[in-house]
Amino acid sequence: MIRKILVHGVLILAVWGVGCNRKPSLQFQGYVEGEFVQVATSEAGRLDRLTVAKGDRVETGALLFALDAVPEAAALRQAREQLATAEAQLRDILTGKRPQELEVIKAQLDQARAEAKKSVADRERDQAQFGSGGISKAQLDKSQAAADATSARVAELERQYEVARLPARDDQILAQQAQVAAARAAVEQAEWRLGQKTVMAPVAGRIFDTLYETGEWVAAGRPVVRLLSPDKVKIRFFVPETALGGLTVGQALRVHCDGSPDEISAEITYISTEAEYTPPVIYSNETRSKLVFMVEARPLNGANLHPGQPVAVGLRGNDHER
């Protein structure tokens, strides 16, 4: 009898232990939300091409749309011509006179040297004749002055030739270099503005919506395409205050949605620190007067979820009840 009582007691404790250790299933209502990429451009213009439609899947760098770019293309050509002019002027002041101008000065210098050589010979001859009384002192002075003038002319042309081969003054060079830099910056700005008229996909994803039609005027900064990247889809659900303590960021979840027999794995990425009285989408008499906290989770394994889709989020815990 005592043995039977002990056996029955062990069985009762075992059953009670199983009941205590069983984790009640927790399930919360929620919905799918997407963080859309509003693809726009900083430039205004007429929509010239729209290469995508709702539902299309695009890769990073794929062409989405293009605006009319005639004015920007003309501005770029003008900026490039101005840059070429400024660079040519800089090369000119760095190299001195043109070769043809140097040749003219060199020819004048050669002529002056020949005249100077002749003047020196005339002066030496007149000096010899003056010593023998053949010419007057005035004639000798005239020969000496001619020799001095031609010598000075040679020195002048030599200096001109040296200066003509030199670049411009430092201040002029610095000023022209600044002009070149400004023209190059204008080209870069024109290239950037032209590039803004053609917009590529910043990330891979699905085209959720297109907001303009071809031919319509698009204001600067207004989105033309709404793009949803797969990693920007999230699950938002609400838990009562009594269940909040058992949730942590990174915790695994099980998500169920209509039409999908398989559960979707997810993990918590954010837990709100502020309470709400009623979830913004889900209304019921049971939750109307209860404090709830918003929780966000990221679906795993490439789940095919759509923004606005209702879901049921499940988790298991020891100390929580519905």
matplotlib code that plots the C-alpha trace (Angstrom):
import matplotlib.pyplot as plt

x = [0.0, 2.8, 4.6, 1.4, 1.0, 4.6, 4.2, 0.9, 2.6, 5.5, 3.1, 1.1, 4.3, 5.4, 2.1, 2.1, 5.7, 4.8, 2.0, 4.2, 7.0, 4.7, 5.2, 1.9, 1.8, 1.7, 0.3, 0.0, -1.7, 0.3, 0.9, 3.6, 5.1, 7.7, 10.2, 10.0, 12.8, 11.3, 13.4, 13.7, 16.1, 17.3, 16.6, 13.2, 12.1, 9.7, 9.6, 11.2, 11.5, 10.0, 11.5, 9.8, 6.3, 4.5, 5.7, 8.9, 12.0, 15.2, 18.8, 21.1, 22.1, 19.2, 17.7, 14.5, 13.6, 15.1, 14.1, 14.5, 18.2, 18.6, 19.4, 21.9, 23.6, 24.1, 25.4, 27.9, 29.2, 29.5, 31.5, 33.8, 34.6, 35.3, 37.6, 39.5, 39.9, 41.2, 43.7, 44.9, 45.5, 47.5, 49.7, 50.3, 51.5, 53.6, 55.5, 56.3, 56.2, 55.3, 58.1, 57.4, 57.7, 61.0, 62.3, 61.5, 63.4, 66.3, 66.5, 66.6, 69.3, 71.4, 71.0, 72.0, 75.1, 76.2, 75.7, 77.7, 80.5, 80.6, 80.5, 83.4, 85.4, 84.6, 85.7, 89.0, 89.7, 88.9, 91.1, 94.0, 93.3, 92.9, 96.3, 97.9, 95.8, 93.7, 90.3, 89.0, 88.1, 84.4, 84.6, 86.2, 83.6, 80.8, 82.3, 82.6, 79.0, 77.8, 79.7, 78.3, 74.7, 74.9, 76.4, 73.5, 71.0, 72.6, 72.3, 68.7, 67.6, 69.5, 67.4, 64.2, 65.0, 65.6, 62.4, 60.4, 61.4, 60.3, 56.8, 54.5, 54.9, 54.0, 50.9, 49.6, 50.2, 48.5, 45.5, 45.2, 45.5, 42.6, 40.6, 41.3, 40.3, 37.0, 36.3, 37.0, 34.6, 31.9, 32.4, 32.0, 28.9, 27.4, 28.2, 26.6, 23.4, 23.2, 23.7, 20.8, 18.5, 19.1, 18.2, 19.3, 18.0, 20.0, 19.2, 17.8, 14.1, 10.5, 8.8, 5.9, 4.5, 5.2, 3.9, 4.3, 3.6, 5.8, 5.5, 4.5, 6.5, 8.4, 9.3, 12.7, 12.8, 9.5, 9.6, 8.9, 9.3, 8.6, 11.0, 10.8, 14.0, 13.5, 15.6, 13.3, 10.2, 9.4, 6.7, 5.0, 2.9, 1.7, 2.2, 0.5, 2.6, 2.5, 4.4, 6.9, 9.5, 10.2, 11.0, 14.5, 16.0, 17.2, 14.7, 13.3, 9.7, 7.3, 5.0, 1.8, -0.1, -3.2, -2.6, 0.8, 0.8, 4.5, 5.5, 8.0, 11.0, 11.7, 13.7, 12.9, 14.8, 13.1, 10.9, 9.2, 9.7, 6.3, 2.9, -0.1, -3.7, -4.9, -2.9, -3.4, -4.7, -6.2, -9.3, -11.2, -13.1, -10.5, -7.6, -9.3, -8.6, -5.3, -1.8, 0.2, 3.8, 4.9, 7.5, 9.2, 10.8, 12.7, 11.6, 14.3, 14.9, 13.6, 10.0, 7.6, 5.6, 3.7, 3.1, -0.4, -0.7, -2.0, 0.0, 0.0, 3.2, 3.9, 6.4, 6.7, 7.4, 7.2, 5.7, 3.4, -0.3, -2.5]
y = [0.0, 2.4, 1.5, 2.2, 5.6, 6.5, 5.5, 7.5, 10.4, 10.4, 10.2, 13.1, 15.2, 14.2, 15.3, 18.5, 19.1, 18.6, 21.0, 23.6, 23.3, 23.5, 26.9, 28.5, 29.7, 33.5, 35.1, 38.8, 40.6, 42.7, 43.8, 44.2, 47.6, 48.8, 51.6, 52.9, 54.6, 57.8, 58.1, 61.7, 64.2, 67.6, 69.0, 69.9, 69.0, 67.2, 63.4, 62.2, 58.4, 56.1, 52.7, 50.8, 49.9, 48.8, 45.4, 45.4, 44.1, 46.1, 45.7, 48.4, 50.8, 50.0, 53.0, 54.2, 57.4, 60.4, 64.0, 66.3, 67.4, 69.8, 72.9, 71.0, 69.5, 72.9, 74.3, 71.5, 72.2, 75.9, 75.2, 72.8, 75.5, 78.1, 75.6, 75.0, 78.8, 79.3, 76.4, 77.8, 81.2, 79.7, 77.7, 80.9, 83.0, 80.1, 79.7, 83.3, 84.7, 82.5, 81.0, 83.3, 86.4, 85.1, 84.6, 88.3, 89.5, 87.2, 88.5, 92.1, 91.1, 89.6, 92.7, 94.9, 92.8, 93.2, 97.0, 97.1, 95.1, 97.5, 100.5, 99.2, 98.7, 102.3, 103.7, 101.9, 103.0, 106.7, 106.5, 105.5, 108.2, 110.8, 109.9, 110.7, 113.8, 112.4, 113.2, 115.8, 115.3, 115.7, 112.8, 110.6, 111.6, 110.7, 107.2, 106.7, 107.7, 105.3, 102.5, 103.2, 103.4, 100.1, 98.4, 99.7, 98.5, 95.0, 95.0, 96.1, 93.4, 90.8, 91.7, 91.7, 88.2, 87.0, 88.5, 87.2, 83.7, 84.1, 83.2, 85.9, 87.4, 85.2, 87.2, 86.8, 83.1, 82.7, 84.7, 82.6, 79.4, 80.5, 81.1, 77.6, 76.2, 78.1, 76.9, 73.3, 73.7, 75.0, 71.9, 69.6, 71.4, 71.2, 67.5, 66.9, 68.7, 66.8, 63.5, 64.4, 64.2, 60.4, 58.5, 55.0, 52.6, 53.2, 49.7, 46.5, 45.9, 46.0, 49.0, 49.7, 52.7, 55.3, 58.8, 60.5, 59.7, 60.5, 64.1, 65.5, 68.2, 67.0, 69.6, 69.4, 67.0, 65.3, 61.5, 59.8, 56.2, 54.4, 51.5, 48.8, 46.9, 43.4, 44.2, 47.2, 45.1, 44.8, 43.3, 45.6, 44.1, 45.1, 43.3, 44.0, 45.4, 42.1, 40.4, 43.1, 42.0, 38.7, 40.3, 41.3, 42.6, 39.7, 37.3, 34.7, 34.8, 32.8, 34.6, 33.3, 35.1, 34.2, 32.1, 30.8, 27.3, 27.7, 29.9, 32.7, 33.2, 36.6, 38.4, 41.4, 44.6, 47.2, 47.5, 50.8, 52.4, 54.3, 52.7, 53.1, 52.5, 50.9, 49.6, 52.1, 49.4, 46.6, 47.4, 45.1, 45.3, 43.2, 45.5, 48.9, 49.7, 47.9, 49.4, 47.9, 48.5, 48.4, 45.9, 45.7, 42.5, 41.7, 38.7, 36.2, 33.7, 36.1, 35.9, 37.2, 39.7, 42.8, 46.1, 46.2, 42.4, 41.3, 38.7, 36.7, 36.7, 33.8, 33.2, 30.9, 32.0, 30.9, 33.9, 35.5, 34.9, 36.3]
z = [0.0, 0.9, -2.4, -4.4, -2.7, -3.6, -7.2, -7.5, -5.9, -8.4, -11.3, -10.0, -9.6, -13.1, -14.6, -12.6, -13.7, -17.4, -17.0, -15.4, -17.9, -21.0, -22.6, -23.6, -27.2, -27.5, -30.6, -31.5, -34.3, -36.7, -40.3, -42.9, -43.5, -46.0, -45.9, -49.4, -51.3, -52.8, -56.0, -57.1, -58.6, -57.6, -61.0, -62.5, -66.1, -68.4, -67.9, -71.1, -70.4, -67.8, -68.2, -65.3, -64.3, -61.1, -60.0, -62.0, -60.2, -60.8, -59.9, -58.5, -61.2, -63.5, -65.4, -63.8, -65.6, -67.5, -67.7, -70.7, -70.7, -73.6, -71.6, -69.3, -72.3, -73.9, -70.7, -70.5, -74.0, -73.2, -70.0, -71.8, -74.5, -71.8, -70.1, -73.3, -73.8, -70.3, -70.7, -74.0, -72.5, -69.7, -72.1, -74.0, -71.1, -69.9, -73.2, -73.9, -77.5, -80.5, -82.5, -85.5, -83.2, -81.8, -85.3, -86.1, -83.1, -83.9, -87.4, -86.1, -83.7, -86.5, -88.5, -85.6, -85.0, -88.6, -88.4, -85.2, -86.7, -89.7, -87.3, -85.3, -88.5, -89.7, -86.3, -86.3, -89.9, -89.0, -85.9, -88.1, -90.6, -87.9, -86.5, -89.9, -90.3, -93.1, -91.4, -89.0, -85.4, -86.2, -88.6, -85.9, -83.4, -85.9, -86.4, -82.7, -82.1, -84.8, -83.3, -79.8, -81.2, -83.1, -80.0, -77.9, -80.5, -80.3, -76.5, -76.7, -79.1, -77.1, -74.0, -76.0, -77.3, -73.8, -72.4, -75.3, -74.4, -70.8, -69.5, -68.1, -64.6, -61.6, -60.8, -64.3, -64.2, -60.9, -62.1, -65.2, -63.3, -61.1, -64.3, -65.4, -62.0, -62.1, -65.6, -64.6, -61.6, -64.0, -66.2, -63.2, -62.1, -65.6, -65.7, -62.4, -63.4, -66.6, -64.7, -62.4, -65.4, -65.7, -62.5, -61.7, -59.1, -55.8, -54.6, -55.9, -55.3, -56.6, -58.2, -55.8, -57.7, -60.4, -59.7, -63.1, -66.8, -69.7, -70.8, -67.4, -65.7, -62.6, -60.0, -58.4, -55.5, -56.3, -56.3, -59.6, -58.5, -55.2, -54.8, -52.1, -51.3, -49.9, -46.8, -46.1, -45.4, -41.8, -39.5, -37.0, -34.2, -30.7, -27.4, -24.0, -21.2, -19.4, -22.3, -22.9, -20.3, -22.1, -25.4, -26.5, -29.7, -31.8, -30.4, -32.9, -34.0, -36.1, -38.5, -40.1, -42.9, -44.9, -48.0, -46.8, -45.2, -44.1, -41.2, -41.8, -39.5, -38.2, -35.5, -33.4, -34.4, -32.3, -29.2, -28.5, -25.2, -25.3, -24.7, -26.9, -26.0, -29.3, -32.3, -35.2, -37.6, -35.4, -33.3, -31.1, -27.8, -26.1, -26.9, -26.9, -23.2, -22.9, -23.1, -25.8, -27.1, -30.7, -31.8, -35.1, -36.6, -39.8, -41.8, -42.7, -45.5, -48.2, -47.2, -49.9, -47.8, -49.0, -47.2, -45.5, -45.3, -41.9, -40.0, -36.8, -34.9, -32.6, -29.8, -26.8, -23.2, -19.6, -18.0, -20.6, -21.4, -24.1]

ax = plt.figure().add_subplot(projection="3d")
ax.plot(x, y, z, "-o")
ax.set_aspect("equal")
plt.show()
